[in-house]
Amino acid sequence: MKVAVLCRSDSRGGAAVVSRRLTEALRSEGVDATLLVLEKSTDLPYVVEARYPLRARFAFAAGLLRVLLANGLRRRNLFKVDAGEFGLPLWRHPVVRNADVVILNWVNQGMLSLKGVRRIAAMGKRVIWTMHDMWPMTGICHHAMGCRRFEQECGCCPLLGSSRPGDLSHKVWRRKKRLYDASPIQFVAVSSWLAAEGRLSSLLGAGQVEVVPNAIREVGRGEGAERKPYNNKEFTILFAAATLDNWIKGLDTFREAVAELVRRHPEVGARCRVLLIGGVKRPAVLEGFALPMEYLGVVSGERELAAVYSRADVIVNTSSFENLPGTLVEGQLYGAVPVAFDRGGQRDIITHGETGWLADWSDSPAERAAAIADGIARAVAALDADAGGVREKMRNSVESRFSYSSVSKRYIQLSRLS
């Protein structure tokens, strides 16, 4: 069986990393899988770059222009939406032509248009669409951000600043509806939360949405992932994001949670320090932490990231919404107890009170910070009580849910369904 996995990049962004891992996982099970990308950064032989440089630039620019014309030339939410009108003729590419199964991952920003998806499906290929965000189930947005219009037929899109029922979001919704009605596509959500949202959508509600998580590969011992010995006198709290000051990630909430930890649990705070990794656009966001803080900047490469995770005792995620935050899974694998809001796919990763802590979300910033602070304190208490047992439970959880073997077998099963 030949499988073509499509994603815009093999390294830039979370979807790129997990698409590469999915390809590796399938290959580990004997599947002839190839990752087809527009931007290749690795030297992996099973990653193939689709060489359409001029067409790719045109499709990307034309897609942005289409949105700008629809939103009154406002740039604010430009990359939060995509109309899926422009793309490359990937149905002609040998990797796609020779494949029995095509797995779509993140194919926006001019990689593949909705017409392109239709052309691939019309070739008789088994098409699986892995959803890394909400775009396949909405008109044009990658995340609805509280809007529920995708449960009807979109229109009056808040990200376009539109009050018109027949705006671009509705027009694209209609195109997707025609595509899905005519093409047998198997949709896969990487979290139970995203699957539930998909089943509520007017586009996917009548169809089947399977849940298959992203695969996680463990970097072996001797490759930078040696777990530091447990030390009950010093705890490292890790906060990681591609862009730390992206408002969605909630760095302000984390900073206030650290202050709350010192106030509410001084005996715990006295033993803790903060470790930050990720890019920043405004360096001032790194200031004002109530605990000693070390900033490592952008850390790339699986070995380098594994080494950072191995330094942490607790890993915190304070995002306003998340699909399936891989940082929490990787943190668990290397022994860091995750603390996060129960707001998205975190429940697929954390068994509350056993393999991490799920904090209640609140509309009050102060209450959110206090909930995370309490979660950190409980995570430290769990490690104090039985660090070995907690770490063993986390590792077993990751291996049973997110290992290459378990994830690849689910995709192989879906690929063979008629």
ABEGO torsion letter per residue (X at the ends): XBBBBBBABAABEAAAAAAAAAAAAAAAAGBBBBBBBABBABABAABBBBBBAAAAAAAAAAAAAAAAAAAGGBAAAAAABBAGABBBBAAABAAAAABABBBBBBABGGABBAAAAAAAAAAGBBBBBBBABAAAABAABABAGGBAAAABAEEGBAAAGBABAABAAAAAAAAAAAAAAABBBBBBBABAAAAAAAAABAAAAABBBBBBBBBBBBBBBGAGABBBBBBAABBBBBBBBABAABAAAGAAAAAAAAAAAAAABAAAAAABBBBBBEBBABAAAABGBABBBBBAEBBBEAAAAAAAAAABABBBBABABBABBAAAAAAAAAGBBBBBBBBEAAAAABBBGAAEBBBBBBABAAAAAAAAAAAAAAAAAAAAABAAAAAAAAAAAAAAAABAAAAAAAAAAAAABX
